[in-house]
């Protein structure tokens, strides 16, 4: 059964994992199999005690990834590259809400870089950055879909 407070109804699409866990601990969410606004609350995991616990802001994980991640081939991401994205961003440890927040961050951060390259007429770098956005968001969308969400 899902019990939702008025505050949670207004903020449901903007919850971070930490906020969702806090709402669960405060009794605002009762885990069950029902859906609300497309979010399955039975997919909110408790990260405590896991080896790959998310302990830093998403931006820190993203910065680690983009430091040296460039898809080898345009428009294609290899299995090794997918595993790297999954490992660095800890995608297997995240729920749908966290994955969506992370995806939005990826687009916001890297799109800013695309605009910088475009302003400087650096087409190769612009296309390379767009490929990187596409590759990372593809892997995140795959995890969202596997958890029953809509990318």
C-alpha positions as CSV (number, residue, x, y, z in Angstrom):
1,X,0.0,0.0,0.0
2,X,1.2,3.5,-0.8
3,X,0.3,6.3,1.6
4,X,1.2,9.7,0.2
5,X,1.1,13.1,2.0
6,X,0.2,16.3,0.3
7,X,3.8,17.5,0.3
8,X,5.0,14.3,-1.4
9,X,2.3,14.5,-4.1
10,X,3.5,18.0,-5.1
11,X,7.2,16.9,-5.1
12,X,7.0,13.4,-6.3
13,X,8.8,14.0,-9.6
14,X,11.6,15.9,-7.9
15,X,12.5,13.5,-5.2
16,X,16.1,12.4,-4.8
17,X,16.9,8.9,-3.4
18,X,17.7,10.5,-0.1
19,X,14.4,12.3,0.1
20,X,12.5,9.2,-0.9
21,X,14.3,7.2,1.8
22,X,13.6,9.9,4.3
23,X,9.9,9.9,3.4
24,X,9.9,6.1,3.8
25,X,11.5,6.3,7.2
26,X,9.0,9.1,8.2
27,X,6.1,6.9,7.2
28,X,5.1,9.1,4.2
29,X,5.7,6.2,1.8
30,X,4.7,2.7,2.7
31,X,6.4,0.3,0.3
32,X,4.2,-1.8,-1.9
33,X,3.5,-2.8,-5.4
34,X,1.3,0.2,-6.4
35,X,2.3,2.8,-8.8
36,X,2.0,6.5,-8.3
37,X,2.8,9.0,-11.1
38,X,4.8,6.2,-12.8
39,X,7.0,5.5,-9.8
40,X,7.1,2.0,-8.3
41,X,7.7,2.6,-4.6
42,X,8.8,-1.0,-4.1
43,X,11.9,-0.1,-6.1
44,X,13.3,2.3,-3.5
45,X,16.2,0.3,-2.1
46,X,17.9,0.9,1.2
47,X,21.5,1.3,0.4
48,X,22.9,0.8,3.9
49,X,25.5,-1.8,4.2
50,X,26.1,-2.3,0.4
51,X,29.6,-2.3,-1.0
52,X,28.6,0.1,-3.8
53,X,26.8,2.5,-1.5
54,X,26.2,6.0,-3.0
55,X,28.1,8.3,-0.7
56,X,28.9,11.3,-2.8
57,X,26.9,13.7,-4.9
58,X,26.0,12.6,-8.4
59,X,28.2,15.4,-9.9
60,X,31.3,13.7,-8.3
61,X,30.5,10.4,-10.0
62,X,29.7,12.1,-13.3
63,X,33.0,14.1,-13.2
64,X,34.9,10.8,-12.7
65,X,33.2,9.3,-15.7
66,X,33.6,12.2,-18.1
67,X,37.3,12.7,-17.2
68,X,38.3,9.8,-19.5
69,X,35.1,8.4,-21.1
70,X,34.8,8.8,-24.8
71,X,33.0,6.2,-26.9
72,X,35.5,4.7,-29.3
73,X,33.0,4.7,-32.2
74,X,30.5,7.4,-33.0
75,X,26.9,6.4,-32.5
76,X,27.8,3.0,-30.8
77,X,28.6,2.0,-27.3
78,X,30.5,-1.2,-26.6
79,X,29.8,-3.6,-23.8
80,X,33.0,-2.6,-22.0
81,X,32.0,1.1,-22.3
82,X,28.5,0.3,-20.9
83,X,30.1,-1.5,-18.0
84,X,32.3,1.4,-17.3
85,X,29.3,3.8,-17.2
86,X,27.4,1.4,-15.0
87,X,30.4,0.9,-12.6
88,X,31.4,4.6,-12.3
89,X,27.9,5.9,-11.9
90,X,26.8,3.0,-9.6
91,X,23.8,2.5,-11.8
92,X,23.0,-1.0,-10.4
93,X,22.5,0.5,-6.9
94,X,20.1,3.2,-8.0
95,X,16.3,3.3,-8.2
96,X,14.2,5.0,-10.9
97,X,14.1,8.3,-9.1
98,X,17.9,8.4,-8.7
99,X,18.4,7.3,-12.3
100,X,16.2,10.1,-13.6
101,X,17.9,12.7,-11.5
102,X,21.3,11.5,-12.7
103,X,20.1,11.5,-16.3
104,X,19.0,15.1,-16.0
105,X,22.3,16.0,-14.5
106,X,24.2,14.3,-17.4
107,X,22.2,16.2,-20.0
108,X,22.5,19.6,-18.1
109,X,26.3,19.3,-17.6
110,X,27.3,17.9,-20.9
111,X,24.9,20.0,-23.0
112,X,26.6,23.1,-21.6
113,X,29.9,21.8,-22.9
114,X,28.3,21.2,-26.3
115,X,27.1,24.8,-26.4
116,X,30.6,26.0,-25.6
117,X,32.1,23.9,-28.5
118,X,29.4,25.2,-30.8
119,X,30.1,28.8,-29.9
120,X,33.8,28.2,-30.7
121,X,32.9,26.5,-34.0
122,X,34.6,23.3,-32.9
123,X,32.3,20.8,-34.7
124,X,34.4,17.7,-34.0
125,X,34.4,18.3,-30.3
126,X,30.7,19.2,-30.4
127,X,29.8,15.9,-32.1
128,X,32.1,14.0,-29.8
129,X,30.4,15.5,-26.7
130,X,26.9,14.7,-28.2
131,X,28.0,11.1,-28.7
132,X,29.1,11.0,-25.1
133,X,25.7,12.4,-23.9
134,X,23.9,9.8,-26.0
135,X,26.0,6.9,-24.8
136,X,25.7,7.8,-21.1
137,X,21.9,8.5,-21.3
138,X,21.4,5.3,-23.2
139,X,22.9,3.2,-20.4
140,X,20.9,5.2,-17.8
141,X,17.6,4.8,-19.8
142,X,18.3,1.0,-20.1
143,X,18.4,0.8,-16.3
144,X,15.3,2.9,-15.9
145,X,13.5,0.6,-18.3
146,X,14.7,-2.5,-16.6
147,X,13.2,-1.3,-13.3
148,X,9.8,-0.8,-14.9
149,X,10.1,3.0,-15.5
150,X,9.7,4.9,-18.7
151,X,12.9,6.6,-19.9
